[in-house]
Amino acid sequence: MSAKTWTPTPARPAPANTVGFVGWARENLFATKFDSALTVFCAGLILYVLDVVFGWAIVDASFSGEDRNACLKQVQGACWPFIDAKLGQFIYGRYPEMERWRVDWVFALGLLGLVPLLMPKVGFKRANVIFMLGFYPLFSFFMLTGGSFGLVPVETSDWGGLLVTLVVAVTGIVGSLPLGILLALGRRSELPIVRALCVGFIEIFRGVPLITVLFMASVMLPLFLPDGVNFDKLMRCLIGVALFASAYMAEVVRGGLQAIPKGQYEAAAALGFGYWKTTRLIILPQALKLVIPGIVNTFIGLFKDTTLVLIVGLFDLLGIVQLHFTDSSWATPETHITGYAFAAFVFWVFCFAMSRYSIFMEKHLSTDPNQ
Amino acid sequence: MTDPVIRISDMNKWFGTFHVLRDINLQVAAGEKIVICGPSGSGKSTLIRCLNRLEQHQEGTIEVEGVSLDGSLKNLESIRSNVGMVFQQFNLFPHMSVLENCTLAPIWVKQKTKQEAEALARQFLERVRIPDQADKYPGQLSGGQQQRVAIARALCMNPDIMLFDEPTSALDPEMIKEVLDVMVELAEDGMTMLCVTHEMGFARQVADRVIFMDEGEIVEENEPEAFFSNPQNERTKMFLSQVLSH
């Protein structure tokens, strides 16, 4: 008796209308009559919005000119010369023009330090962190305020625009993460007094609006300080923003801490790790990774909340853009729309970048093969 | 019998108002293998968790290698690093590779250099038969492999005593054997072991003594041969008939 010989059936190509672009479109865009209708409707909507935006920002827009006359046309579009003329103000505020190179240096060095820090593959992380958290803040402080090393002093009341936005946001971000982590750990502490203090701090700062915190910091705080003791208004705002953001950060981090199973603490304890080593090596790396979306969410919220410093008389990017609407030599119907569009775009670029980076880090840090 | 490495006398423990361990007396000699069995809720896991103070007892004394475990203990960490523990749920650190799981404690608790720790880790991974998985993450391994990593991780601290808390209860039947094989080898090498398990075959093969617990008390203890063939207590007989009949 001879065994049957089995030959596998040769593979045939899939039907043409199920693969490639046609196959994709059939499956994703036109699978049912309702899907087709929805696809057509949404495509129309997208085209319409694009047409309006494109028409306003490009086709009907003015691109060059020295004053408002450039933007007074029959059909009104964006008044880009306004942005062009005011760009220096928008970036530096009233920082003296002769001294603006100092701000540029701070921006450039910050970028130079930040980019390699954000790229996981670039080495020297420890040196980079020391540079960015040790040297860079000092460098920026002396560079921007002046008064030493032969630099002309520049009052913080003359700072403005993107400079103020970035100073407030970066200090808030850098300050709130470690403070928030400590508060979150404190809130879960077994020591009742530490826990009570942290809960009190978090609930007070989370329970009041940022405007109140800023107002307290800039108007009320000096009343409590002894005569002659006064520190800079911007500095007070920085502290206020950082404390405010840290309360939110603490709750985000606590969410991550609560997601770590008890077994992780027990395994660490059984191996001889104490509280701080367990926290630093085993718990926090996992907890922070879990809440990256929440952390970045807080960062983005904080970045946009910096516009509220206007309430205490500091002019951030949005504040300074609004301030220049009152310039009569640029008074056109489109000036404020153009200004707001510009400010919105700048804020969007920063926030979108943070958002994308958070998604990148989530993927980079994932050790779960099922994702 | 040489001087016992573990000496428990008149030990009592409560969870809140619940009396979970009652008048426990137990001495374990160096190199002895003890299997603890009993129905769920009998306090067997709690008992071995008291030995590295993951749980704290309220009355009586526990001495591990001559050091009394009580609230005044200053160097709890160093005691713990001499007592290895393997958990039912493995409890590997998921954000670290297998090798990093094994080197973390030697580096940070025992201040070994990275090279020393890695050499040691590879040696123990070899011993639990997964040297080729060193660079993978725990999530990429099967349950049996993860538990063997957990054993290697504990061994990397060169413990004098190993505690096993139902090490095979969360595993598929096919994986139980690979973990038990590693534990048998460890026993043959002379490690002092306390093992909470329902694997009666393992108890027969390696245990010097089997302890049966119920309601927080040690009901019966004996050498495995006598324990299985001639249990003294009605409760033990009933338990064994349940466990051995299937």
Contacts between the chains, C-beta under 8 A, distances in Angstrom:
chain1	res1	chain2	res2	distance
A	261	B	89	7.8
A	261	B	91	7.8
A	263	B	87	6.1
A	263	B	89	5.2
A	263	B	91	3.9
A	264	B	91	6.3
A	264	B	93	6.9
A	266	B	54	5.6
A	266	B	87	6.9
A	266	B	91	6.4
A	267	B	85	7.8
A	267	B	87	6.6
A	267	B	91	3.7
A	267	B	92	7.5
A	267	B	93	7.3
A	267	B	150	8.0
A	269	B	52	7.7
A	269	B	54	6.2
A	269	B	80	6.5
A	270	B	52	5.7
A	270	B	54	6.6
A	270	B	80	6.1
A	270	B	83	7.5
A	270	B	84	7.4
A	270	B	85	3.9
A	270	B	87	8.0
A	270	B	154	7.6
A	271	B	80	7.1
A	271	B	81	6.7
A	271	B	104	7.6
A	271	B	105	4.0
A	271	B	109	6.5
A	271	B	153	7.4
A	271	B	154	7.5
A	271	B	157	6.4
A	272	B	77	4.5
A	272	B	78	6.8
A	272	B	80	4.4
A	272	B	81	3.3
A	272	B	105	6.2
A	272	B	109	4.3
A	272	B	110	7.9
A	272	B	157	6.9
A	273	B	77	7.2
A	273	B	105	6.8
A	273	B	108	6.9
A	273	B	109	6.3
A	274	B	77	5.5
A	277	B	108	5.6
A	277	B	109	7.5
A	281	B	104	6.4
A	281	B	108	6.3
A	282	B	93	5.6
A	282	B	104	7.8
A	285	B	95	5.2
A	286	B	93	7.7
A	286	B	94	6.9
A	286	B	95	5.1
A	289	B	95	6.7
A	365	B	95	7.8
A	367	B	94	6.2
A	367	B	95	6.0
A	367	B	137	4.1
A	367	B	138	8.0
A	367	B	139	5.9
A	368	B	94	7.8
A	368	B	139	5.2
A	369	B	137	7.6
A	369	B	139	5.7
A	369	B	140	5.1
A	370	B	139	7.7
